[in-house]
Amino acid sequence: MKAVAEMKVVVVGAGYAGMLAANRVARKVRAAEVTVVNQRPDFVERVRLHQRIAGTDAAATPIASMLRAGAALRVGTVERIGDGVVTLDDGTGLPFDWAFLATGSTVRPVPGTVPVGSWEGAERARAALAALPAGSAVTVVGGGATGIETAAEIAETRPDLRVRIVGRAVAADFTDRAHRKVRDALTALGVEVVDDSLVRAADGAVHLGSGVALPSDLTLWAIVSGVPDLAARSGLTVDGDGRAAVDATLRSVDDERIFAIGDCAAVPGARFACALAGPQAVRAVDNLRRLLAGRTPAPYTPRYVARAVTLGRGAAVAQFTRRDDSLRRSHLAGRGGVVLKELASRGGKFGADTGIGG
């Protein structure tokens, strides 16, 4: 094995998992040369994209301002990872001794809708929303946290619009009492809640599974599904969702030099969640340190605490869960829920900025 002073580490992706991993390696692995490859020069707080759309938060920070000494940014698109090289779309090859695959998850919007789960989509949605005159109808498709937070933020900041949320079962990821509080809060903000599925969006309307067509001047797709195809394109083993198959220590089952972390990793029991990105990055970097010291890497197990959604700037509901993500009966609402959700959001950014997490 090479001396640590000669070690090259490449991190593909600069989301919560990638940034924490890069800064933690820079902190913990002395003299390692870390290169972060990302398609844009900014770190995007995905949990705040609904605020970006509504104009209540910037949700982006220059990556260069966040990287510690020993880590550098390369803006570009990765075509392939493997055989000790990360290959960019311009043909450049970045050799590595160790790599972290942290490309996150992606959105696949239905034609006629604007995705809100990516930076580019959020920017399109922000511009379209700002151009809407009073009385226009906005439809948010997706009954999970992304959809709920997007609909609530828009309704609060633009009370002159008609806002609805469409989902097979809006706020289904909560127990009965918490479920009612989420839906009551949406209604109080003026959001129309429609439990249905979207078939298509065309001709200034959303066409639902029930056969009903509702007018919509702007239709936003708030369902995160799937991951970028880099792992599959690189010939790595993936699961049915395209996530890179990993062993218990978060290393690729095909190449032990590659750790896969965050949404793009096929970790048993893990769902798409920013809350898991930090702990996975910490465990992966600490496992790298164990390997360098000749010690056995430790397994990773997802541990959940809560599911929380903001409902505008002044309300939130946090549903507590067991470690396996099953729901507890208890929840926190009102200002307490706001504080818990804000602490979680700030904690994700803090980890990415410092390389500290747990």
Secondary structure, 3 states (H helix, E strand, C coil): CCCHHHCEEEEECCCHHHHHHHHHHHHHCCCCEEEEEECCCEEECHHHHHHHHHCCCCCEEEHHHCCCCCEEEEECCEEEEECCEEEECCCCEEECCEEEECCCCCECCCCCCEECCCHHHHHHHHHHHHHCCCCCEEEEECCCHHHHHHHHHHHHHCCCCEEEEEECCCCCCCCHHHHHHHHHHHHHCCCEEEECCEEEEECCEEEECCCCEEECCEEEECCECCCCCHHHHCCCCECCCCCEEECCCCEECCCCCEEECHHHEECCCCCCCHHHHHHHHHHHHHHHHHHHCCCCCCCCCCCCCEEEEECCCCCEEEEEECCCCCEEEEEEEHHHHHHHHHHHHHHHHHHHHHCCCC
